[in-house]
């Protein structure tokens, strides 16, 4: 009976973890540039003197679905989307480098180019400073140019270039702040082949229908594990009654 309980318990525990992941994905179905989280588990046979009739569930791998989301036009000068593979480099709260696909940008009060969440966007030579009273445009290769609003027509001046990277996806992990970082913690090299689309944003790649169906399926699996535990309890009670008769 105790063996049956532990087997069902491991299954129920990891089903709850999958439900949490699916709920997190659903909550970010409308988050710009969000990559769905993936949990993977595997069954490990329980080795004993008897037959291998039982298996425990263990974590195998957890990662992300790196498929690109749909590109949606916004016609906003400070909105940029990565075309194909690649990432924007940003400065995390601890000063290290992180990567995101969210290209909804803004200019801070001190003239720095930042993400919608307030993180400093990095250029090839560090943070990009935007002069006052200018209109910003971002080219396909990530070059940031400004045109003065005080003189019309004003000349276009290049003030920096976004640091666009394309590290191997297998070397990326999702950090606690939601950004992706390299496994070794080292900054990725800029990739001149990464291109952006100005006036557009990338939507989340979460498939809401698949996620909802997954939630229903996981709920049924969790219910099955609970029934196994109830069966084990009933078996123990019946066995206790038989022993009492003796």
C-alpha positions in Angstrom: 0.0 0.0 0.0 2.8 2.4 1.0 4.5 1.7 -2.3 1.4 2.6 -4.2 1.0 5.9 -2.3 4.5 7.1 -3.1 4.1 6.2 -6.8 0.9 8.2 -7.1 2.3 11.0 -4.9 5.2 11.7 -7.3 2.8 11.7 -10.3 0.5 14.2 -8.5 3.4 16.4 -7.4 4.7 16.9 -11.0 1.2 17.3 -12.4 0.8 20.3 -10.1 4.1 21.7 -11.4 2.9 21.3 -14.9 -0.4 23.0 -14.1 1.6 26.0 -12.6 3.6 26.2 -15.8 0.6 26.1 -18.0 -1.2 28.8 -15.9 1.9 31.0 -16.1 1.9 30.6 -19.9 -1.8 31.5 -20.1 -1.2 34.6 -18.0 1.4 35.7 -20.5 -0.6 34.9 -23.6 -0.7 38.7 -24.4 2.8 39.6 -23.2 5.0 41.0 -25.9 7.7 38.7 -27.0 7.0 36.1 -24.4 8.3 32.5 -25.0 6.2 29.7 -23.6 7.8 27.7 -20.8 8.1 23.9 -21.2 8.3 21.3 -18.4 9.4 17.8 -19.3 9.2 14.8 -17.1 10.2 11.2 -17.5 9.2 7.9 -15.8 11.9 6.0 -13.9 11.3 2.4 -13.1 11.5 1.5 -9.4 14.3 -1.1 -9.0 13.5 -3.8 -6.4 13.6 -7.6 -5.9 10.2 -7.9 -7.6 9.0 -7.2 -11.1 9.5 -3.6 -12.5 5.8 -2.8 -12.3 6.1 0.6 -10.7 7.7 3.9 -11.8 8.4 7.3 -10.3 8.1 10.6 -12.1 11.2 12.8 -12.1 12.2 16.1 -13.7 13.9 15.6 -17.1 14.4 19.0 -18.6 12.7 22.4 -18.5 13.1 25.0 -21.2 11.3 27.3 -23.5 9.5 27.2 -26.8 11.7 29.5 -28.9 9.3 29.6 -31.9 8.7 33.2 -33.0 5.3 34.8 -32.3 3.3 36.8 -34.8 4.5 40.2 -35.9 1.9 42.9 -35.3 2.2 46.3 -36.8 1.9 49.3 -34.4 3.3 52.2 -36.6 5.1 53.4 -33.4 8.7 54.6 -34.0 9.9 53.1 -30.7 8.4 49.7 -31.4 10.8 47.1 -32.9 10.5 43.4 -33.5 13.2 40.8 -34.2 12.9 39.3 -37.7 13.5 35.6 -37.4 16.0 34.5 -34.7 17.8 36.9 -32.4 17.5 38.9 -29.1 17.7 42.4 -27.7 20.4 42.8 -25.1 19.4 44.6 -21.9 21.0 45.4 -18.6 19.5 43.5 -15.8 18.9 44.8 -12.3 22.2 43.3 -11.0 24.1 44.8 -13.9 24.5 41.6 -15.9 23.3 41.2 -19.4 20.0 39.6 -20.3 18.0 39.0 -23.5 14.5 39.6 -24.5 12.3 39.7 -27.6 10.1 42.5 -26.2 10.9 45.5 -28.4 8.4 48.0 -26.9 10.9 50.8 -26.1 10.7 54.1 -24.4 13.0 57.1 -23.6 13.6 57.7 -19.9 13.8 61.1 -18.2 17.5 61.1 -18.4 17.5 60.3 -22.1 18.3 56.6 -22.1 16.7 54.0 -24.3 14.8 51.5 -22.1 12.4 48.7 -22.4 8.7 49.0 -21.3 9.7 47.5 -17.9 12.4 50.1 -17.3 15.5 48.0 -18.2 18.3 49.8 -20.0 18.6 48.7 -23.6 22.2 48.0 -24.6 24.0 49.1 -27.7 27.2 47.8 -29.2 29.1 50.4 -27.1 26.9 50.3 -24.0 23.6 52.1 -23.1 22.2 54.3 -25.9 21.7 58.0 -24.9 19.0 59.9 -26.8 19.5 63.7 -27.1 16.5 66.0 -26.3 14.1 67.4 -28.9 14.7 64.7 -31.5 12.6 62.1 -33.4 14.0 58.6 -33.3 14.1 56.0 -36.1 15.5 52.5 -35.9 16.9 50.9 -39.1 16.7 47.3 -40.1 20.2 46.6 -38.8 19.4 48.2 -35.4 21.0 51.5 -36.1 19.3 54.3 -34.0 19.2 57.6 -35.7 17.8 61.0 -34.6 16.4 64.0 -36.4 16.2 67.3 -34.6 12.8 68.8 -34.1 14.2 72.3 -33.8 15.4 72.6 -37.4 13.3 71.5 -40.3 14.3 69.6 -42.3 17.0 68.5 -39.9 19.8 66.1 -40.8 19.7 62.4 -39.7 22.4 61.5 -37.2 23.3 58.0 -36.1 23.6 57.9 -32.3 24.1 54.2 -31.8 23.2 50.6 -32.7 21.2 48.2 -30.8 23.1 45.2 -29.5 21.4 42.3 -31.3 22.6 38.8 -30.4 21.8 35.3 -31.6 23.3 32.8 -29.2 22.7 29.1 -29.5 19.2 28.5 -28.0 20.4 25.4 -26.1 22.8 27.7 -24.2 20.0 30.0 -23.0 18.1 29.6 -19.7 15.2 31.7 -18.3 16.2 33.7 -15.2 13.9 34.5 -12.3 13.2 37.9 -13.7 11.8 36.4 -16.9 14.8 37.4 -19.0 17.0 34.9 -20.8 20.7 34.6 -19.9 23.5 32.4 -21.1 24.3 29.3 -19.0 27.9 30.3 -18.4 26.9 33.9 -17.5 29.0 35.4 -20.2 27.6 38.1 -22.5 26.7 36.9 -26.0 28.5 38.4 -29.0 26.6 40.9 -31.2 25.4 39.3 -34.5 25.3 41.6 -37.5 22.9 39.2 -39.2 20.1 39.8 -36.8 17.6 42.3 -38.3 14.6 44.2 -36.8 11.3 45.5 -38.1 10.5 49.0 -37.1 7.0 50.0 -36.1 6.0 46.5 -35.1 6.0 44.1 -32.1 6.2 40.4 -31.7 3.3 38.8 -29.9 3.5 35.9 -27.4 4.0 32.4 -28.9 1.6 30.8 -26.4 -1.2 28.8 -28.0 -4.1 29.6 -25.8 -6.3 26.7 -27.1 -3.5 24.1 -26.6 -2.8 25.5 -23.1 -6.5 25.3 -22.1 -6.8 21.7 -23.4 -3.6 20.9 -21.5 -5.1 22.3 -18.3 -8.1 20.1 -18.6 -6.0 17.1 -19.3 -3.7 17.7 -16.3 -6.7 18.2 -14.1 -8.0 14.7 -15.1 -4.6 13.2 -14.6 -4.4 14.7 -11.1 -7.8 13.3 -10.3 -6.6 9.9 -11.4 -3.6 10.1 -9.0 -5.9 11.1 -6.2 -8.1 8.1 -6.9 -5.1 5.8 -6.7 -4.3 7.1 -3.3 -7.9 6.6 -2.2 -7.7 3.0 -3.5 -4.6 2.4 -1.5 -6.3 3.7 1.6 -9.3 1.5 1.0 -7.1 -1.5 0.4 -5.3 -0.8 3.7 -8.6 -0.6 5.6 -9.9 -3.8 4.1 -6.6 -5.6 5.0 -6.9 -4.3 8.5 -10.4 -5.7 8.8 -9.2 -9.1 7.6 -6.4 -9.1 10.1 -8.8 -8.3 12.9 -11.0 -11.3 12.0 -8.0 -13.5 12.5 
